Amino acid sequence: MPTYEYQCEKCQREFEVRQRITEAPLTACEVCGGRVKRLLSPAPFILKGEGWYVTDYPSESRKKAREAEKKTPSNGSADKADKPAAADKPADKPAATSTSSSTTGASAPSVPAKSD
């Protein structure tokens, strides 16, 4: 149900009322009994869905902080660029071997797990 805004012409009180679209607009103020008129108000603008974030439009303080970060070089990123990561090197360890033995002599084939 939509929310409508009203203003009393007598006491200047503004209030909101949730009404069905098919309902007739209010005519009297419930506080002073004066005549009310429905106000036109902008529709709310809400960013929803994939790719829209409240942070897409940063405040001035966030913009200034981002500019300050660009001007100041960070030591962590320079050190990482100079030294190769240990994860980039292939493992030098041999594959693990099974120490258990089967009594039947037959073993099940090794099948990799499916990833869905």
N, C-alpha and C positions, 0 to 999 in steps of 0.2 A: 504494500500500500504506500502511496506517495505521502510525503509530509508537506503540508501547506503552511505558509507563514501568513499571519494576519496582524493587522494593526488597528487598534481602537482609535476612532477619530476624536473621542471625548477625552480619554485619559492618556492617550498616546502609548499605551501598553502594547508591546509586541509579543506574540506567542506563536507556537507551532502546534499544529494538530495533524494527526495521521488520519486520513479519510480515504474512502474508496473514491475512485475517479467518478463513479456514477452518483455519488452523494452531492446534494446541493451545498453550495458554500455557506459558511456561517454568516449570520447577519447581526448578531448582538454579542457584546462583550459579556463574559460571564462574571466579571468583577463589578463593573459599573453600569452595565446595561446599555452602554452607548453603541453606536453603529460601528461595525468593523468592515474593513476592506481587505481583500486578499492581495498580498504583495507578490511581485514577481521577483524571483531569486534565481541566481545562476544554478545550473545543474552541477552537482559535485563532480570533480574530475579525479578519478581514481585510476592509477596505473596498475593493471592486473595482467597476468599472463607471462609467458616466457619472454625474456629479454627486456622487461620493463622493471626498473628499480627506483625506489625513492632517491637513491644516491646518484641517479643519472644527472641530476641538476644540483651540484654541490653549492654549499653556501660560500660566502666570500672568505670566511676563515679557513675553510677546507682548500679553497683555491690558493690562498697565500701559503698554506702549509705545504701543498704539493709543489709550488714554485720553489720554496726553500729547500725541499728535498732534492730537486733537480740541480740546484746550485752547489749543494754540499756533496762531494764525492764520498761514497761509503767505502770503508776499508774492507769489509767482508766480501764484496763482490770482486774487488781487484785481486785479493788473495786467492779466491776460488778460480779465477781465470788463469793465474800463473801456474797453479799446481794441478796436475791431473788427479781426478778422483780415484780412489781405490776400487770403486765399483765398476769403473771402465775396463779394468784388467780382467782377463779370463781367469777362472780358477785353475790353479796348478795341481789341485788335489785329484787323485785317481777316484774313479767311481767306487762307491761302497759295494762290498761283496757280501753275499749272504752266508752266514755260518751255520744255519740250521740245515738239517738233511731230512729228506722225505723218506718214509719207509716204503712207499710204493714205487719210487723211482721216477714217477711222472710229476711234472710240475706244471702249474697253470701258467699260461703265457702272460706276460706283463702287458697290460692294456692301459694307456693313459686315460685319465678321467676326462669325461666330456664336460665342456663348459658351455652353458647356454646363455 
